Every structure is written in C-alpha cells, then in structure tokens.
Amino acid sequence: MCPKTKVCPRTQASISSPHIFLAATEHIAILDQGVPVWNQWRKENPEIVPDLSTHDLTGRFLQKIDLSGANLKAALLTVAELEEANLDGADLTGANMTGADLNKSSAREACFSGVDMSFATLTFADFSGADLTRSRLSEAILFNTILRGACLAHAHLRETILTGSDLSGVDFTEANLIDIISEGAILPIDMPKMIRKKLT
C-alpha cells in the first residue's frame, strides 16, 4: 500500500461509522428494479451504505448509477456497463472488472486494490486519488483519464493506453510497466522506466 494512501472506506467504516449497513440481499432487490429506482433510493437514504460485496453483476447495465461509498469488495463486474457511474469513495477491493466500461465514470478516492481491470475502458474517467495498488490494467484503455495523486504501486500495466491522461503525482512504486502507450500524457517526475518487449 502506498504510504500516502488512505484506509479504504469500508475498512475504516467497519471500525467506526455512523452509517447504517443493510443486508446485501435487500440491496440487490432494490438494484434489480433498475438504476433510476436505485438512485432515488440513494437520495432518500444517504445514511445507508450499500453492500453489493461478492455479488455477481457480470454484464449488468449500470450507466449513471450512484455507487458512491458502496461496498463492492470481490464483486464480479466483468463487462459491466458503468459509463458515467459515480464510484467516489467506493471499496472495490479484489473485484473483477475485466472488460468493464467505465468511460466518463467518477471514482475519486475509491479503492481498487487488487482489482483486475484488464481490457476495461476508462476514457475521460476521473480516478483522482484512487488506490489501485496491485491492480491489473493489461490492455486497458485510459484515454484522457484523470489519475492525479492515485496509487499504482505494484500495479501491472501491459499494453495499457494512457494517451492524454493526467498522471501527475501518481505513485508507480514497483509497478510493472510493459509496452504502455503514454503519448501526450502528463507524467509524474519520478515515472519509472517502461519495459519494451514488443518489436517495433
């Protein structure tokens, strides 16, 4: 974990929090009614912390959903449609987000520790301050993505597209950077060297 990285929100909440935790089965029942119903429920119940941990949300259409502060630990979100979703402060530790669509999403200060986002698209997304420690971003597309102050320590990036992205202040400590594409990106001063394995 990066020294500057905050404790993931759900970890901290389990220690001490005024928020109310509801059984995951009740949350799933609300989610199954559709994103508009879910978002309205979030507005009416801001004190409740959604728990969708370990749930299978593979391929679900969740565009513009409000998952801010939610517990999504170890959730299955492969090829899920999360375009313009609000994931600010959410905890997705250990989730599988392979091939997920996160275009234009907001995940500021969210926890993606150990998350597999290989082949995911994060175009024009905002991941400022997010914890991506030990995450996998192989062949992911981060075009014009904001990653200011994010932690990618021990992360694995192979053929990852970072074109035009803001990587200022990103911690790449011991990250594996193989054949990444970073043209036009704002890079941190201490950006580690990239490994070239593909023949040009």
C-alpha atoms as a printed R data frame, in Angstrom:
    type eleno elety resid chain resno       x       y       z
1   ATOM     1    CA   MET     A     1   0.000   0.000   0.000
2   ATOM     2    CA   CYS     A     2   1.237   3.479  -0.753
3   ATOM     3    CA   PRO     A     3   2.275   5.358   2.387
4   ATOM     4    CA   LYS     A     4   0.119   8.290   1.304
5   ATOM     5    CA   THR     A     5  -2.923   6.135   0.531
6   ATOM     6    CA   LYS     A     6  -5.873   6.442   2.891
7   ATOM     7    CA   VAL     A     7  -7.524   3.445   4.504
8   ATOM     8    CA   CYS     A     8 -10.133   2.069   2.123
9   ATOM     9    CA   PRO     A     9 -13.564   3.474   3.072
10  ATOM    10    CA   ARG     A    10 -15.282   0.226   4.036
11  ATOM    11    CA   THR     A    11 -12.295  -0.866   6.140
12  ATOM    12    CA   GLN     A    12 -12.472   2.391   8.031
13  ATOM    13    CA   ALA     A    13 -16.261   2.182   8.307
14  ATOM    14    CA   SER     A    14 -16.080  -1.242   9.898
15  ATOM    15    CA   ILE     A    15 -14.019   0.284  12.710
16  ATOM    16    CA   SER     A    16 -16.274   3.224  13.471
17  ATOM    17    CA   SER     A    17 -19.059   4.746  11.398
18  ATOM    18    CA   PRO     A    18 -22.495   6.322  11.919
19  ATOM    19    CA   HIS     A    19 -23.681   4.766   8.636
20  ATOM    20    CA   ILE     A    20 -26.270   2.031   8.543
21  ATOM    21    CA   PHE     A    21 -25.384  -1.273   6.874
22  ATOM    22    CA   LEU     A    22 -28.222  -3.195   5.272
23  ATOM    23    CA   ALA     A    23 -28.292  -6.845   4.288
24  ATOM    24    CA   ALA     A    24 -26.888  -7.343   0.804
25  ATOM    25    CA   THR     A    25 -29.979  -9.271  -0.298
26  ATOM    26    CA   GLU     A    26 -32.158  -6.207   0.291
27  ATOM    27    CA   HIS     A    27 -29.777  -4.060  -1.724
28  ATOM    28    CA   ILE     A    28 -29.791  -6.496  -4.623
29  ATOM    29    CA   ALA     A    29 -33.588  -6.450  -4.639
30  ATOM    30    CA   ILE     A    30 -33.509  -2.657  -4.994
31  ATOM    31    CA   LEU     A    31 -30.847  -2.789  -7.700
32  ATOM    32    CA   ASP     A    32 -32.903  -5.320  -9.667
33  ATOM    33    CA   GLN     A    33 -35.621  -2.661 -10.029
34  ATOM    34    CA   GLY     A    34 -33.297  -0.607 -12.213
35  ATOM    35    CA   VAL     A    35 -30.858   2.283 -11.952
36  ATOM    36    CA   PRO     A    36 -33.499   5.074 -11.633
37  ATOM    37    CA   VAL     A    37 -35.105   3.321  -8.642
38  ATOM    38    CA   TRP     A    38 -31.687   2.652  -7.106
39  ATOM    39    CA   ASN     A    39 -30.525   6.263  -7.488
40  ATOM    40    CA   GLN     A    40 -33.749   7.588  -5.986
41  ATOM    41    CA   TRP     A    41 -33.344   5.215  -3.040
42  ATOM    42    CA   ARG     A    42 -29.773   6.506  -2.533
43  ATOM    43    CA   LYS     A    43 -31.038  10.089  -2.451
44  ATOM    44    CA   GLU     A    44 -33.699   9.220   0.106
45  ATOM    45    CA   ASN     A    45 -31.369   7.120   2.274
46  ATOM    46    CA   PRO     A    46 -27.950   8.823   2.307
47  ATOM    47    CA   GLU     A    47 -27.096   7.256   5.674
48  ATOM    48    CA   ILE     A    48 -27.201   3.701   4.316
49  ATOM    49    CA   VAL     A    49 -24.000   2.168   2.973
50  ATOM    50    CA   PRO     A    50 -24.857  -0.129   0.038
51  ATOM    51    CA   ASP     A    51 -23.415  -3.618   0.307
52  ATOM    52    CA   LEU     A    52 -23.009  -5.397  -3.027
53  ATOM    53    CA   SER     A    53 -19.868  -7.269  -1.993
54  ATOM    54    CA   THR     A    54 -19.168 -10.609  -3.714
55  ATOM    55    CA   HIS     A    55 -22.313 -10.226  -5.842
56  ATOM    56    CA   ASP     A    56 -22.312 -11.244  -9.495
57  ATOM    57    CA   LEU     A    57 -23.022  -8.139 -11.578
58  ATOM    58    CA   THR     A    58 -21.482  -9.520 -14.759
59  ATOM    59    CA   GLY     A    59 -22.654  -7.632 -17.826
60  ATOM    60    CA   ARG     A    60 -25.168  -5.517 -15.902
61  ATOM    61    CA   PHE     A    61 -26.270  -2.205 -17.418
62  ATOM    62    CA   LEU     A    62 -25.419   0.285 -14.664
63  ATOM    63    CA   GLN     A    63 -24.890   3.518 -16.567
64  ATOM    64    CA   LYS     A    64 -25.078   6.658 -14.380
65  ATOM    65    CA   ILE     A    65 -25.616   4.584 -11.224
66  ATOM    66    CA   ASP     A    66 -24.742   6.073  -7.834
67  ATOM    67    CA   LEU     A    67 -22.395   3.616  -6.120
68  ATOM    68    CA   SER     A    68 -20.516   6.256  -4.153
69  ATOM    69    CA   GLY     A    69 -19.188   4.885  -0.873
70  ATOM    70    CA   ALA     A    70 -20.580   1.422  -1.627
71  ATOM    71    CA   ASN     A    71 -19.063  -1.874  -0.528
72  ATOM    72    CA   LEU     A    72 -18.249  -3.756  -3.727
73  ATOM    73    CA   LYS     A    73 -15.459  -5.945  -2.368
74  ATOM    74    CA   ALA     A    74 -14.832  -9.022  -4.513
75  ATOM    75    CA   ALA     A    75 -17.827  -8.202  -6.721
76  ATOM    76    CA   LEU     A    76 -17.963  -9.644 -10.232
77  ATOM    77    CA   LEU     A    77 -18.264  -6.697 -12.622
78  ATOM    78    CA   THR     A    78 -16.812  -8.261 -15.762
79  ATOM    79    CA   VAL     A    79 -18.020  -6.440 -18.912
80  ATOM    80    CA   ALA     A    80 -20.397  -4.402 -16.744
81  ATOM    81    CA   GLU     A    81 -21.674  -1.145 -18.263
82  ATOM    82    CA   LEU     A    82 -20.656   1.556 -15.750
83  ATOM    83    CA   GLU     A    83 -20.436   4.535 -18.059
84  ATOM    84    CA   GLU     A    84 -20.849   7.826 -16.128
85  ATOM    85    CA   ALA     A    85 -21.231   5.870 -12.872
86  ATOM    86    CA   ASN     A    86 -20.422   7.511  -9.537
87  ATOM    87    CA   LEU     A    87 -17.942   5.305  -7.673
88  ATOM    88    CA   ASP     A    88 -16.448   8.046  -5.500
89  ATOM    89    CA   GLY     A    89 -15.141   6.586  -2.255
90  ATOM    90    CA   ALA     A    90 -16.374   3.071  -3.073
91  ATOM    91    CA   ASP     A    91 -14.440  -0.007  -1.969
92  ATOM    92    CA   LEU     A    92 -13.905  -2.479  -4.813
93  ATOM    93    CA   THR     A    93 -11.024  -4.377  -3.218
94  ATOM    94    CA   GLY     A    94 -10.449  -7.652  -5.057
95  ATOM    95    CA   ALA     A    95 -13.273  -7.096  -7.560
96  ATOM    96    CA   ASN     A    96 -13.138  -8.474 -11.098
97  ATOM    97    CA   MET     A    97 -13.782  -5.665 -13.592
98  ATOM    98    CA   THR     A    98 -12.294  -7.297 -16.685
99  ATOM    99    CA   GLY     A    99 -13.649  -5.618 -19.813
100 ATOM   100    CA   ALA     A   100 -15.873  -3.228 -17.849
101 ATOM   101    CA   ASP     A   101 -16.994   0.055 -19.440
102 ATOM   102    CA   LEU     A   102 -16.015   2.863 -17.041
103 ATOM   103    CA   ASN     A   103 -15.996   5.663 -19.598
104 ATOM   104    CA   LYS     A   104 -16.725   9.080 -18.061
105 ATOM   105    CA   SER     A   105 -17.118   7.490 -14.624
106 ATOM   106    CA   SER     A   106 -16.004   9.159 -11.390
107 ATOM   107    CA   ALA     A   107 -14.054   7.078  -8.881
108 ATOM   108    CA   ARG     A   108 -12.272   9.690  -6.822
109 ATOM   109    CA   GLU     A   109 -10.630   8.334  -3.648
110 ATOM   110    CA   ALA     A   110 -12.088   4.893  -4.421
111 ATOM   111    CA   CYS     A   111 -10.281   1.675  -3.509
112 ATOM   112    CA   PHE     A   112  -9.395  -0.683  -6.378
113 ATOM   113    CA   SER     A   113  -6.692  -2.609  -4.548
114 ATOM   114    CA   GLY     A   114  -6.069  -5.946  -6.253
115 ATOM   115    CA   VAL     A   115  -8.775  -5.305  -8.862
116 ATOM   116    CA   ASP     A   116  -8.454  -6.838 -12.327
117 ATOM   117    CA   MET     A   117  -9.376  -4.184 -14.900
118 ATOM   118    CA   SER     A   118  -7.692  -5.825 -17.867
119 ATOM   119    CA   PHE     A   119  -9.329  -4.798 -21.170
120 ATOM   120    CA   ALA     A   120 -11.504  -2.239 -19.355
121 ATOM   121    CA   THR     A   121 -12.158   1.214 -20.843
122 ATOM   122    CA   LEU     A   122 -11.746   4.285 -18.626
123 ATOM   123    CA   THR     A   123 -11.854   7.028 -21.252
124 ATOM   124    CA   PHE     A   124 -12.426  10.507 -19.769
125 ATOM   125    CA   ALA     A   125 -12.869   8.939 -16.304
126 ATOM   126    CA   ASP     A   126 -11.781  10.630 -13.062
127 ATOM   127    CA   PHE     A   127  -9.779   8.359 -10.742
128 ATOM   128    CA   SER     A   128  -8.109  11.146  -8.766
129 ATOM   129    CA   GLY     A   129  -6.634   9.869  -5.510
130 ATOM   130    CA   ALA     A   130  -7.821   6.303  -6.140
131 ATOM   131    CA   ASP     A   131  -5.953   3.358  -4.635
132 ATOM   132    CA   LEU     A   132  -5.049   0.992  -7.478
133 ATOM   133    CA   THR     A   133  -2.382  -0.897  -5.551
134 ATOM   134    CA   ARG     A   134  -1.649  -4.304  -7.126
135 ATOM   135    CA   SER     A   135  -4.355  -3.773  -9.729
136 ATOM   136    CA   ARG     A   136  -4.131  -5.207 -13.241
137 ATOM   137    CA   LEU     A   137  -4.700  -2.869 -16.188
138 ATOM   138    CA   SER     A   138  -3.399  -5.020 -19.039
139 ATOM   139    CA   GLU     A   139  -4.612  -3.691 -22.403
140 ATOM   140    CA   ALA     A   140  -6.967  -1.289 -20.627
141 ATOM   141    CA   ILE     A   141  -7.805   1.998 -22.349
142 ATOM   142    CA   LEU     A   142  -7.247   5.076 -20.189
143 ATOM   143    CA   PHE     A   143  -7.593   7.796 -22.794
144 ATOM   144    CA   ASN     A   144  -7.690  11.305 -21.268
145 ATOM   145    CA   THR     A   145  -8.220   9.750 -17.830
146 ATOM   146    CA   ILE     A   146  -7.524  11.774 -14.678
147 ATOM   147    CA   LEU     A   147  -5.346   9.838 -12.231
148 ATOM   148    CA   ARG     A   148  -3.889  12.725 -10.234
149 ATOM   149    CA   GLY     A   149  -2.478  11.523  -6.929
150 ATOM   150    CA   ALA     A   150  -3.571   7.920  -7.490
151 ATOM   151    CA   CYS     A   151  -1.570   4.962  -6.183
152 ATOM   152    CA   LEU     A   152  -0.492   2.301  -8.674
153 ATOM   153    CA   ALA     A   153   2.201   0.715  -6.529
154 ATOM   154    CA   HIS     A   154   2.855  -2.898  -7.602
155 ATOM   155    CA   ALA     A   155   0.246  -2.490 -10.350
156 ATOM   156    CA   HIS     A   156   0.582  -4.385 -13.624
157 ATOM   157    CA   LEU     A   157   0.180  -2.395 -16.840
158 ATOM   158    CA   ARG     A   158   0.856  -4.197 -20.111
159 ATOM   159    CA   GLU     A   159  -0.004  -2.545 -23.449
160 ATOM   160    CA   THR     A   160  -2.120  -0.110 -21.457
161 ATOM   161    CA   ILE     A   161  -3.180   3.047 -23.301
162 ATOM   162    CA   LEU     A   162  -2.578   6.194 -21.212
163 ATOM   163    CA   THR     A   163  -2.713   8.679 -24.080
164 ATOM   164    CA   GLY     A   164  -3.556  12.195 -22.899
165 ATOM   165    CA   SER     A   165  -4.070  11.113 -19.292
166 ATOM   166    CA   ASP     A   166  -3.122  13.180 -16.228
167 ATOM   167    CA   LEU     A   167  -0.729  11.053 -14.163
168 ATOM   168    CA   SER     A   168   0.701  13.878 -12.071
169 ATOM   169    CA   GLY     A   169   1.547  12.744  -8.562
170 ATOM   170    CA   VAL     A   170   0.846   9.068  -9.325
171 ATOM   171    CA   ASP     A   171   2.845   6.570  -7.254
172 ATOM   172    CA   PHE     A   172   4.220   3.850  -9.548
173 ATOM   173    CA   THR     A   173   6.422   2.221  -6.886
174 ATOM   174    CA   GLU     A   174   7.474  -1.235  -8.153
175 ATOM   175    CA   ALA     A   175   4.776  -1.169 -10.833
176 ATOM   176    CA   ASN     A   176   5.233  -3.313 -13.932
177 ATOM   177    CA   LEU     A   177   5.015  -1.039 -16.979
178 ATOM   178    CA   ILE     A   178   5.327  -3.099 -20.149
179 ATOM   179    CA   ASP     A   179   4.761  -1.615 -23.620
180 ATOM   180    CA   ILE     A   180   2.426   1.094 -22.320
181 ATOM   181    CA   ILE     A   181   1.376   3.944 -24.612
182 ATOM   182    CA   SER     A   182   1.647   7.350 -22.923
183 ATOM   183    CA   GLU     A   183   1.818   9.912 -25.744
184 ATOM   184    CA   GLY     A   184   0.551  13.300 -24.606
185 ATOM   185    CA   ALA     A   185   0.156  12.170 -21.000
186 ATOM   186    CA   ILE     A   186   1.191  14.293 -18.013
187 ATOM   187    CA   LEU     A   187   3.722  12.051 -16.279
188 ATOM   188    CA   PRO     A   188   4.989  12.189 -12.682
189 ATOM   189    CA   ILE     A   189   8.541  13.449 -12.166
190 ATOM   190    CA   ASP     A   190   9.643  10.074 -10.784
191 ATOM   191    CA   MET     A   191   7.980   7.999 -13.517
192 ATOM   192    CA   PRO     A   192   9.763   4.610 -13.631
193 ATOM   193    CA   LYS     A   193  11.230   3.253 -16.837
194 ATOM   194    CA   MET     A   194   8.966   1.257 -19.089
195 ATOM   195    CA   ILE     A   195   9.911  -2.187 -20.359
196 ATOM   196    CA   ARG     A   196   9.779  -2.682 -24.116
197 ATOM   197    CA   LYS     A   197   9.073  -6.245 -25.180
198 ATOM   198    CA   LYS     A   198   7.212  -5.801 -28.453
199 ATOM   199    CA   LEU     A   199   9.251  -5.455 -31.609
200 ATOM   200    CA   THR     A   200   8.811  -2.144 -33.421
